[in-house]
């Protein structure tokens, strides 16, 4: 009899506690509900990024975030689009207007060899730009630069953000080979700089050397295409290339571009593990 009474009392207390928790959860307990900050997924899915595409359309209208210098991920607020003398927004690959981040968007300490530039151009070399992120596993084209997918490994994100630093620089034969820092870049110099930005390359390589780079075949996230005369790379579904081939912008120099419909004529390599 005593045991049954004790059990009944315990059950009553349990029901009362559950009711109190429910009240708090429903906001009736006087506790304010705080919306959590955006937290990218820490799980890296198994994917195989495409290296070809049937369309050159790389427009994107989904959510975009920015990784701040302190590591916080916040919604991206694009700066006002720059306009030319006719009042028409300047055009880059994909038809987006180029823009330059505000000083507050950049790291507080900028290496002396980098410059914040003038729009999408720089007379001194690579330009620091916002570290953009988008949900999923595909890189996206945002305001003239690439946003890294949240589902990609950190090293892939670093490749993308390094590639962004070259956007708008001119094509210069041999550029990026005497040093990673240059006022312009050629094809293999561009690929070298992006890989170096993720600590995957110690010194620049030319296109012939990239024919033996890393491992054979296309990678899960990053693929390098090379022959004796040219080199480019695809990263999470976008192409970093100095050639305007199959790109509606028809602009030369280092840029993020649509994937080609075919990569015939190139040796296919990828960073080991990527």
N, C-alpha and C positions, 0 to 999 in steps of 0.2 A: 504493500500500500504506500509506504514512504517513497519507494523507488518511482512508482507511477506518478505521484504528486510532484516529485522533483523533476521528472521528465516533462510534465505538463508545464511547470513553471519555466523551465529552460526553453521550451518551444515558444511560450508566450513572449519571453524576452527576445528571442531570435526574430520573431515576426515584428515586434516593435522596432528593433534596430533596423530591420530591412525597410520598414516604412519610413523611418527617419532618413535613411540614405536616399530613398526615392524622393523624398521631399526636397532634399538638398540638390539632387540631380535635376529636378524640375524647376529649380530656381525659387522654390517657396521657402527655402531655409535661410534666405538672406545672403547667400554667397554669390558673388558676381562671376559670370562665365567669361573667361578670357580666351579669345581666339588664338590658337597656336601660330607661331611664325612659320613661314614656308620652310619646310625641311626636305631637301632632295633625298630621294631613295638611296640607301647605302648598299643596296643589292645590285650587283652587276649581272645583268641577264646574259644568256648565251645568244649572241646574234651573229649574223654575217652580213656586214654592210654591203649594199650593192655597189658595183663598180661601173655599171652601164645604166642608161635610162632612155626610154623612148621619147621623152619630152624634155624640152629645155626650160620648162616653167619651174622655178624654184621659189615662187611666192609663198609667204607664210603669214597667217593672221592669228595664230594662237598666242597663249601667254608667254611672256619673256621675263626672265629674272636677271639680276646682276649680282655677282659676287663682289662684295666690298673689300677694301684692303684689310679689314679686320676679320674677313671670312664669313660675314653674315650674308645670307641670300635674301635679297629684297626685290620687289617688283621693279622692272626697268622703266625709267621715265626718259624717253628719247629726247634729245635737245631739238631745238627748232631746225628745220631743214635749211641748208644754205641755198641761195639763189644766185643765178648768174645775172649779167647786166640786162637781160631781157625780161627778168622776173620769172624765168622758168627754172625749176629746181634742176640742178646739175644731175646728169645721169651716170650711173655705173651699172655693173652687171645686175640684171634682174629688174632694172628700172627704178630702183630705190634711190632716193636723194642722199648723197654722202653727207655725213655730219661728223662733227668733232666733239668729244665729250668735254663737259665743263671740268675745270681744274679739280673740283671736289670729287669727280668721278675717278680720278687717277690716284695712284699710290702717292703718299706724302713725300716719298723719297724717290726721285727719278734719276736713274743713272745718267751721267754726263753725256754718254754717247747716244742717248735717246732724246727725242724732241716731241713736243705735243703737236707740232706741225701746223699746217694751214688747211683746214678741211681735210681732204683725203690726200693731200700732197705734202711732201717734206723735202727740203733741200739738204738735210743733214743725215737722213737715214731712217731707221725704224721708228715707228710712232706708237707709244703706249695708248691702248684703247680699252674701253670697258670689257670686263670679263663676263660675257653674256652666257646665260644658260636657258635651255628650253626643256620641257618634259620629254620623256621618251628616249629613243636610241638613235635618232637621226639629227645631224647638224642642220641648222636652218640659217637662211640668209636674212639678216636684219640690218637695215640702214647702212648697207654697203659692206658690212663685216659679217663674220660667221658667229653664230651662237652655238656653243657646245652642248651636246645632249647630256642631261643629268644622269642618264643610265650608262654613260660611257666611263671607263676607268679614268682616273685623274690624269694619267700620262697622255691619254688621247685628248682630253680637254686642254692640256698644256700645249699640245701640237697646234690645235686650232687657234688658241689665243696668241701663240707666237706668230702664226701665219697672218693673223690680223694686223700685226705691226708693220707688214710690208705693203699693205693695200694702198694703192695710189702712187707708189714709187715707179720710176721708169724702168724699162728693160735696158740693161747695160751688159754687153757681152763681157763675161768674166766677173761681173759684179757678184760679190759675196764669196769670192774664193781666196783673195789675199787676206781677208778678214771677214768674220761674220757680220761686221758692221760696214755698210756701204751706202752711198747715195742712190744706188740702183742695183738691180739683181738680174741675173740671167736665170734660165730654167732650173738648172741644178743648184745654183746658189740659193734659189727660193726654197727648194725642197730641203737643202742642207740646213738653212736657217730655222725652218719649222721643226725639224727633227732635233736640232741642237737645243731649241727652246724647251724641249721635254727631256733633255739630257740623254738623247739616244744617239748622238753623233758628236765626236770629239773635235773633228776638223772637217771642213767642207769637202765634198766629193763632186767630181764632174759626172756627166751623164753616163760615160762608159764605166766608171767605177760603181755607179748605182746598179749596173747590170749584175753585179755580184753582191749587192747589199743584203744583209739580213738572211732571210730564208726564202725558198722558192715558192712561187704561187701567190695568189691573192690572200690578204689577211682577213681576220674577222672584223677589224676596225679600220686598219690603215693598209693601203696598197700603193706601192711605188712602181711606175711604168717608166722604162728607160731603154734607149738605144744609143748608138754612137753620136746622134745629133740632138737628142732632146730627152727631157725627163719631166715628169709631173707626178702628182700623187692624189689619191682620193682618201678622204678622211670622214668616216661616218656618214657617207652619202653626199658629200660635196667634193668638188675638184679644185685643188690649188695648182694653178698653171699660169705661165706667162703667155701661152699661145691662146688666141681668141677662137681657135677651132671649135665649131659647134656651140659657140656662145653668141647670143643675139646682140650683146653689147659691142662686139667687134673691137674691143679695146685691148691693147697689149700691156705687158707689165704684170707683176704679181697680183693675182686676183682670185677670189673664190668664184667658181663657175659651175654651170650644170655638168652633170656626168655626160660623157660621150656615149654615143650609141654603140660604138665598138672601140676597142683598144688594140686593134690589130697592128702588128709591126713592132711591138714593144716587148722587152723582157719583163716579166711580172715578178716582183719581189715584195716582201713585207718585213717589218720589224719583228724579230723573234718574240713570240708570245702575244702579238697583236694582230 
